[in-house]
């Protein structure tokens, strides 16, 4: 399964619950997350998409720590099951 397939699945799943999963490109900031997920009720969540079984790179781990220390939720998604878990965690009443 390719990362691009999972990314499309995430975008569709987030859209179904009334949110947006926007591609994030931040010039000069290598290692930032692939998607900013904007959800109803003012929620913003950051998501890094990976091919199945692939870990975060060290710079991505650094960004994850930084964002979590600032109070943000950060997810690594590398499977369809991760997408389902993500949706339940961010919008428990949506499923």
C-alpha positions in Angstrom: 0.0 0.0 0.0 1.4 3.4 -1.0 1.5 6.5 1.2 -0.4 8.4 -1.6 -3.3 5.9 -1.3 -3.5 6.4 2.5 -3.3 10.2 2.1 -6.3 10.2 -0.3 -8.2 7.9 2.2 -7.4 10.4 5.0 -8.6 13.4 3.0 -11.9 11.6 2.2 -12.5 10.4 5.7 -11.9 13.9 7.1 -14.2 15.4 4.5 -16.9 13.0 5.6 -16.9 14.4 9.1 -17.0 18.0 7.9 -13.3 18.8 8.0 -10.4 19.6 5.7 -7.1 17.8 5.5 -4.9 20.4 3.8 -1.5 19.7 2.3 1.1 21.6 4.3 4.2 23.0 2.6 6.4 25.2 4.7 9.5 26.4 2.7 12.6 26.5 4.9 11.1 24.1 7.5 12.1 20.6 6.5 10.3 17.8 8.3 7.0 19.5 9.0 3.9 17.4 8.8 2.2 16.4 5.6 -1.3 17.6 6.5 -3.0 20.2 8.7 -6.4 18.8 9.6 -9.0 21.5 10.3 -12.1 20.1 12.1 -15.4 21.4 13.3 -15.5 23.1 16.8 -12.1 24.8 16.2 -9.9 21.7 16.3 -6.6 21.7 14.4 -4.5 18.5 14.2 -1.2 17.8 12.5 -0.7 14.5 10.5 2.3 12.9 9.0 1.5 10.2 6.5 3.9 7.3 6.1 4.0 4.1 4.0 3.1 1.1 6.1 5.7 0.4 8.8 7.8 3.4 8.0 8.9 5.4 11.1 9.1 9.2 11.5 12.5 10.6 10.5 14.5 12.3 13.4 13.6 15.8 12.2 9.9 14.8 12.1 10.2 13.4 15.6 11.6 16.8 16.7 8.7 18.6 15.1 6.3 16.2 16.8 7.9 16.9 20.2 7.8 20.6 19.6 4.2 20.7 18.6 3.1 18.4 21.5 4.9 20.6 24.0 2.9 23.5 22.6 -0.3 21.6 23.2 -1.1 20.4 19.7 -2.2 16.9 18.7 0.1 15.1 16.2 -0.6 11.8 14.5 1.5 9.5 12.4 -0.7 7.5 10.0 0.6 4.5 8.1 -2.5 2.3 7.7 -6.2 2.3 6.9 -6.8 1.2 10.5 -4.8 4.3 11.7 -7.2 6.5 9.7 -10.2 4.9 11.4 -8.6 5.3 14.8 -7.8 8.9 14.0 -11.4 9.7 13.0 -12.7 8.2 16.2 -10.2 10.1 18.4 -10.8 13.5 16.8 -14.5 13.2 16.3 -15.9 10.5 18.5 -19.5 11.3 17.7 -19.0 11.2 13.9 -18.9 7.4 13.6 
